[in-house]
Amino acid sequence: MKLNSSDIQAMPSRRRAALINSLSGFKSANLVGTQDTAGATNLAIMSSAVHLGSHPPLLALVIRPGGEERHTLANILATRCYTLNHVSGPLIEAAHQTAARYPQHVSEFEATGLTAEWQEGLDAPMVAEAVVKLGMELREHQQLKINGTHLVIGEIVLAEFPALAMTPDGALGLAQCGTVALTGLDTYHEAIPCKRMAYAKPDLPPRQIAGTHTAASNEEYSR
Ligand SMILES: Cc1cc2nc3c(=O)[nH]c(=O)nc-3n(C[C@H](O)[C@H](O)[C@H](O)COP(=O)(O)O)c2cc1C
């Protein structure tokens, strides 16, 4: 199938959203934890986390426009603090349910049965059940001219994950942590690493790093 701009524009809006949401490839699945200035907690699933740089360690989120009805955005702007909690297999149902439009006074923690966990010096709740949890401080916020979406840039000020899942070179083995991937707005995927490649150099052919974690070695980790 080949679609041009007019074909895409002519699509019914829900079909277009479903298609375009899948075209950027596999995405991350994070639960964004926040609280308002009165201490009411909020949790929302987001698939738009993107790496912006390592030094300082920055991640961006793309948040849809919608003013005060966007509780996550309002809370981040008010407290300048939030958490990102990787969705893993056992959390999928609860995580997905946080996308429901609960009224402001209803906490998605209570609505979904997930547990808020607090860290010293961090003004936002983590998800106790998550395996990988990040504490974030807001560094920059821009509303994009092109479509009114909000780009929220935060610095990782706290990272919590199982030490065993760290690879010898320092990367985090996300499959070992059970972190899932997302396509579109509704399909969750288990990750199975297939190859790990060495740093690419013009004068060397592509080289695979020995000891790539496979599905079998994932099981070893979870034992
Ligand atoms: C799989 C999935 C991914 C989502 N990703 C985003 C996202 O990246 N940005 C966003 O603004 N909304 C995203 N949403 C929608 C929010 O989760 C939803 O609007 C939620 O109600 C926002 O909660 P809040 O009003 O408490 O902030 C996503 C929904 C689903 C189901």
The ligand as an SDF file (V2000), in Angstrom:
LIG
                    3D

 31 33  0  0  0  0  0  0  0  0999 V2000
   -0.4930    3.7160   24.9500 C   0  0  0  0  0  0  0  0  0  0  0  0
   -0.7840    5.1570   25.2020 C   0  0  0  0  0  0  0  0  0  0  0  0
    0.2200    6.1100   25.0370 C   0  0  0  0  0  0  0  0  0  0  0  0
   -0.0330    7.4710   25.2650 C   0  0  0  0  0  0  0  0  0  0  0  0
    0.9560    8.3890   25.0960 N   0  0  0  0  0  0  0  0  0  0  0  0
    0.7060    9.7070   25.2970 C   0  0  0  0  0  0  0  0  0  0  0  0
    1.7290   10.6730   25.1040 C   0  0  0  0  0  0  0  0  0  0  0  0
    2.8640   10.3630   24.7610 O   0  0  0  0  0  0  0  0  0  0  0  0
    1.3970   11.9810   25.2980 N   0  0  0  0  0  0  0  0  0  0  0  0
    0.1320   12.3750   25.6890 C   0  0  0  0  0  0  0  0  0  0  0  0
   -0.1100   13.5610   25.8440 O   0  0  0  0  0  0  0  0  0  0  0  0
   -0.8360   11.4600   25.8970 N   0  0  0  0  0  0  0  0  0  0  0  0
   -0.5780   10.1520   25.7070 C   0  0  0  0  0  0  0  0  0  0  0  0
   -1.5650    9.2280   25.9180 N   0  0  0  0  0  0  0  0  0  0  0  0
   -2.8630    9.6860   26.4190 C   0  0  0  0  0  0  0  0  0  0  0  0
   -2.8510    9.8970   27.9460 C   0  0  0  0  0  0  0  0  0  0  0  0
   -2.4490    8.7340   28.6320 O   0  0  0  0  0  0  0  0  0  0  0  0
   -4.2540   10.2920   28.3860 C   0  0  0  0  0  0  0  0  0  0  0  0
   -4.6450   11.4760   27.7180 O   0  0  0  0  0  0  0  0  0  0  0  0
   -4.3670   10.5030   29.8760 C   0  0  0  0  0  0  0  0  0  0  0  0
   -5.7330   10.6080   30.2060 O   0  0  0  0  0  0  0  0  0  0  0  0
   -3.6750   11.7590   30.3260 C   0  0  0  0  0  0  0  0  0  0  0  0
   -3.8940   11.8450   31.7100 O   0  0  0  0  0  0  0  0  0  0  0  0
   -3.8450   13.2170   32.4930 P   0  0  0  0  0  0  0  0  0  0  0  0
   -4.9640   14.0770   32.0340 O   0  0  0  0  0  0  0  0  0  0  0  0
   -3.9980   12.7580   33.9100 O   0  0  0  0  0  0  0  0  0  0  0  0
   -2.5250   13.8240   32.2290 O   0  0  0  0  0  0  0  0  0  0  0  0
   -1.3240    7.8770   25.6720 C   0  0  0  0  0  0  0  0  0  0  0  0
   -2.3430    6.9260   25.8320 C   0  0  0  0  0  0  0  0  0  0  0  0
   -2.0710    5.5790   25.6020 C   0  0  0  0  0  0  0  0  0  0  0  0
   -3.1670    4.5590   25.7810 C   0  0  0  0  0  0  0  0  0  0  0  0
  1  2  1  0
  2  3  1  0
  2 30  2  0
  3  4  2  0
  4  5  1  0
  4 28  1  0
  5  6  2  0
  6  7  1  0
  6 13  1  0
  7  8  2  0
  7  9  1  0
  9 10  1  0
 10 11  2  0
 10 12  1  0
 12 13  2  0
 13 14  1  0
 14 15  1  0
 14 28  1  0
 15 16  1  0
 16 17  1  0
 16 18  1  0
 18 19  1  0
 18 20  1  0
 20 21  1  0
 20 22  1  0
 22 23  1  0
 23 24  1  0
 24 25  2  0
 24 26  1  0
 24 27  1  0
 28 29  2  0
 29 30  1  0
 30 31  1  0
M  END
$$$$
